[in-house]
């Protein structure tokens, strides 16, 4: 997943690129449905476009908590659960 911020004056946040073949492989390796994996990656990308990152452990905790809430609202299981 790659995210590309839009121009500062643009009315869009930016773009998110997903490599379908990689997503299919990752979903299978992680025992997830492709739909759930794509929803997670999309939420993750949108959060990046909104300025969130996971450079530090503290930042990662904040971002992952937001991802969990977003995904729960969509009926998707916690992607970080063991």
WOLINVEN-V576978 format. One record per residue. PSI is psi in radians with two decimals (999 if undefined). Layout:
psi:PSI
psi:PSI
This chain:
psi:2.26
psi:2.48
psi:2.45
psi:1.90
psi:2.56
psi:3.00
psi:2.60
psi:-0.54
psi:-0.04
psi:2.70
psi:0.03
psi:2.61
psi:-0.67
psi:-2.74
psi:2.65
psi:2.29
psi:2.28
psi:2.34
psi:1.89
psi:-0.80
psi:-0.73
psi:-0.74
psi:-0.73
psi:-0.81
psi:-0.82
psi:-0.75
psi:-0.78
psi:-0.78
psi:-0.58
psi:0.00
psi:0.57
psi:2.78
psi:2.68
psi:-0.70
psi:-0.81
psi:-0.71
psi:-0.75
psi:-0.66
psi:-0.72
psi:-0.84
psi:-0.63
psi:-0.80
psi:-0.76
psi:-0.80
psi:-0.73
psi:-0.71
psi:-0.68
psi:-0.76
psi:-0.44
psi:-0.02
psi:0.01
psi:2.63
psi:-3.13
psi:0.70
psi:-0.59
psi:2.85
psi:-0.70
psi:-0.75
psi:-0.70
psi:-0.70
psi:-0.74
psi:-0.84
psi:-0.77
psi:-0.63
psi:-0.73
psi:-0.74
psi:-0.79
psi:-0.76
psi:-0.77
psi:-0.87
psi:-0.67
psi:-0.67
psi:-0.34
psi:0.01
psi:0.39
psi:2.35
psi:2.72
psi:2.02
psi:-0.22
psi:-0.02
psi:2.50
psi:999
